[in-house]
């Protein structure tokens, strides 16, 4: 089954989809050493990333099963409406749009912080505003242009991480930069063991680790504009496993072998320290550039995702009709304007409280991102139950280990949400996320969208 893609142009090539998928798993946090999570779990953070990566892969395979079967713009919001309820589709679509709007603001806030290292006299809010407007302009162009920018943004991150892992392995195995004296891997257990803070520290780190993977689901939103979704989407999803092993597990393995876990983050980015040990004096500037690129990439992807979600919601009658307007290049211009407008207004936070902006903004979206994962898994379970055995056998791309993997991942996400409520450091998400979802639900009834669905059933 192939649904209408609402007039969007199928211009995203295989290399665009692959690098978009890769870029969405690599954020600013990795380049800063994931220091907070490491301080909680110690070397066992490597195991946490493997476990969280497995959950992320199950979620993506579940989404991929539906996206290949029905490659439509709006993706999981469309599927939630179709297989759960119109309210579920509305909540997922607007909730995820809110998520990317806030993430976009968080990322341009990060740009402002790191540009300040080079231009300390320029106010942070100016860089944040310039970044959101620049990424908005890219998204107003044809989707192929967006794909090209995201391709190169992601490639910069990939090259930086591969270089870092290669240099780090050289130091570990043959002693590069250390006079031929290998570092070895003893740091993984010499400073309190592999679980220095016990199982509790390991479990508490899971909330931060799992959230690092939130964003990979945007691959589903690209299905409506992929040239060959039945081929490119599965290729991008199936390569996620080795991407997680190389870019997250590999990078953290190197960092934790080279530095005692209780010293990571105390003296700046471990990436910088590693490059400087090799005699590269400009290491801090290079990593600063890569971090800024990573933030811009995430903001760029967020605007793309938000625009396609509003287009899908509008097509379903759950957002104003003006968001259905497409440019001659097949870009949902009004939806993009709306997705850029709110983060632009939100830059005012950077003006008044620049030192707290990133913390406040990130807390607002953590829970919403995990809510979307719950919705994806629940929708895929409902989707499977709606199919006959003959239809299941005709699926060209399937979720793995059905139904056990889907239920395992759903339990894992709920467990992490419970940990967020338990931990004082992440409890703030419950003060922000649920009220946003409650407001969205109230608006659904205030604007009579529930009656619209009842009328549609009656006319049918």
C-alpha positions, 0 to 999 in steps of 0.5 A: 500500500502506498499512500498519497504524499500530499504533493511533496516531491520524492527527491531524497536519495538513499545517501540523504536518508542514510546520513539523516538517520546517522545525524539524528543519532549524534547530538551535542551531548556525545561531543561533550563527553556525556559527562553527567551520565558517565558520572552516574554509571561509570564505565557501565555507561557503555552497557547502558548505551547498548541496552538503550540502543537495542530499545531504539532499534526496536522502536525504529523497526516498528516504525519502519514496518508501517512506513514501508507499508504506507510511506506518507508524510506525517508518518507516526501521527498519521498511523496513530490516527488510523490505528489508535484514534483521531485523538491519539493522532492529534496528540502525537502530531502536535506533541512531536511538533512541540518537541521539535520546536523546543529542541530547535530552540535548545540547539540554537541556544547551544550554538549561541553558547559555543559561538561565545567561545570565539566571539565573547562580546556578541550577545548569545541571543544574536547567534541563536536568532541568526541560526534559526533564521538560517536553518529556516531559509534552508528549509524553504528551498526544495527538499533536495537542498535540505537533504544536501545540507543535512548530508554534509552536516552529518558527514562532518560529525561522522568524520570527527567521531571516526577520527577520534575513535581511530586516534584513541584506539592508537593510543590504547593499543600502540601508545600514539602520543605517549612514546609508544606506551599503550594506555590499555583498557584497565581504566574500565575497572580500576576506579571502583569497578565496572559499576562504581555506583552500583546498579542504581547508578547504572539504572539512573543513567538510562534516562539520559542515555535513552533520550540521546537516541530520541530523534531517530524516529524522524526517518519515518517523516522522510518516507513521504519524500524518499525516492524509493521508500521501500528500499531506502527506509529499510537500509537506513533503519537496518544500519542503525545497529552498527551506527550505535556500536561505532559512534556511541559505544565505540566513542565512549569505550575509547573515552573511558579507556583513556580517562578515569570515569570520575575525571571525565568532563572535569577538564572540558571535553575529552575529545579536546583532551585527546586531540591535544595529547596528539599535539593538535593545538587547535583541538578546542576550536575544531571540536567547537566547530563540530559541536556547532555543526551538530546543533545546526544539524539538529535544528535543521532536521527539527524544522523539516520534521515540524513542517511535515507534521503540520502538513500531515495534521492539516491534511487530516483536518487537525490543523488549519488548512493554510498549512497544506499550502505547498510551494512550486518546489513541493515545500510546505511553506506555511508549515515551515513558517510556523515551525520557525516562528515559535523558536524565533520568539523563544529566543527571548529566553536567551536574552533574559536568562542565557545561563539557564536557557538550555536547562529549562528548554531541555527539561520541557521536551524530555518526556514528550520525546519518550511519549512519542516512542510509546505512541509508535510502539502502541500504534505498531501493535494495533497495526499488526492486530488489524492485519490478517495472517495473509496480510502480515505475510505480504509485509515487505519489511517487518518489526523484529521478534514480533510481538516480544520485542515490541512489548519489551521496548514498551516496558523499557520506555515506561521504566525509564519514564518511572526513573525520570519521576524518581530522580530529582535531577529529571523530575522537572520534565514532569512539571513541563511535559504533562501540562503541555500534553494536557493543554493540547488535549483540551484544545482538541475538544475546545475546537470541536475536533472530536465532533468533526470525527463523529460527523465523519463516521456518521457520513460514512 
